[in-house]
Amino acid sequence: MGQATRAKAYRLLARILAAAVEARYIAVNPCSIRRAASDGAPEMRIATVDQVAAIADRVPPRYRALVLVAAFGGLRWGELVGLRRKRVDLGRGTVTVAEQALEVNGAFSVGPPKSAAGRRTVTLPAAVVEALAEHLRRYTAKSPEGFVFVSSRGTHLRRSNFNRRVWRPATRAAGVAGLRVHDLRHTAGTLATAAGGSLREVMSRLGTPPRSRRCATSTSWPTGTLPSPGS
């Protein structure tokens, strides 16, 4: 059981026991363990457009489009790794999320998104489409089934290797050490909101289930030129 699940269970138990105290079934709520209700999730960080550009310029060229699609399209890591050539429509400037790649104990499996909301078509800014077109030309297999983002050996990208060899050096060089790859998803949500997207539209764009209470956006909007998600 993960820390987030334990924390959620502890918070539920604390609420139940608080109600029991209020109803005088028990005298004291025993749920008083310090930080037990915290899921330990790191604080959300939002990159500016200039910071995203700096990171994209500092990763090896074969990963530049991945950074841009993550930051402006909001795809999850597994959705990026599982994206196939046939899901990219350069003419319309869209990518369709229909699969995700999962890595468990070093082995990869590719399957559908974890929810119906996860299957979606995302429109990308023109500059990102241009970078993606160049990436497809240089680094992606010609087969429609080919995965768009692969390692230099043509294999699935392993998150740990990517973080250690590519992401951390690039973020340090860009002056944003500590920023996570997943923070690009938060950035995408904030950019879409800043461009005028409603909460429902942004959640749909990110593939977030309608009933989810979490939305990867922030009211602290990034500075810089904000391309419209539909441009």
Steps between C-alpha positions, in 0.01 A plus 500: 500500500642837399539807720219685323257212563600475866459875546155493339391213726635684807311819409178301458549328835570835666174644365303197620650521848445877511132434437507240776646758741232751402230238562664418838568137413866553587672771703806570286591453134808274506605603149773739604810356334700788359509515118313169467235670285758637260538311174857623465438632151758759394379854449367577153733719294409693189761588239486822300497486123858629498606226742337233284686637198826500696456136600405400144816667373718313751379145460647293215320586172316167490314595821417862416155419357419280799555793737284729287216251458501436875502871586239614249296182455489377858566133423600276787834322488343165407294671229812657351689171501198316357425754225513344150567668168149423375356708786669817376314715246737774389243648263254562780770562756374234739610192689251236611561324828378144457773299676737532789819312574548362850832388645477241777812332637694601191247358253275710276139442405283718278129531560212748500496810723399437859162671454259587220591865549862411427419420139496837330625710211718797592565800276854635514639847430652546155856523632461168681354336188803622305738350756301177498512478120878536510519235770292254297724555202822444689431262787177302455459176308297532179252233604162638618541277805839648584536676834566872464736546794765231545852479631808534282493120478144501373357357823234625738610792714561403860395775737793448736759512222337803341491687830862423582661538160283761330254686719701591808805626310275708273300655784816584689645665191173691447501627858192305611657213693238297685231544237348159421393364163150470645506873573479555125150357519410757765655763276284389207186534710597848610585611147166374373321686779696819431405472133133512596407136551222425748556252783299237313698558180833481679406181684389346171826606337702338779290185499387552857181316602208745554456401864864543587560765763850565375578709197858567393469876479612798702376854527862615497521526123840483331647806339599514137321452172210263551402323176136401485442123536301522184752696294 
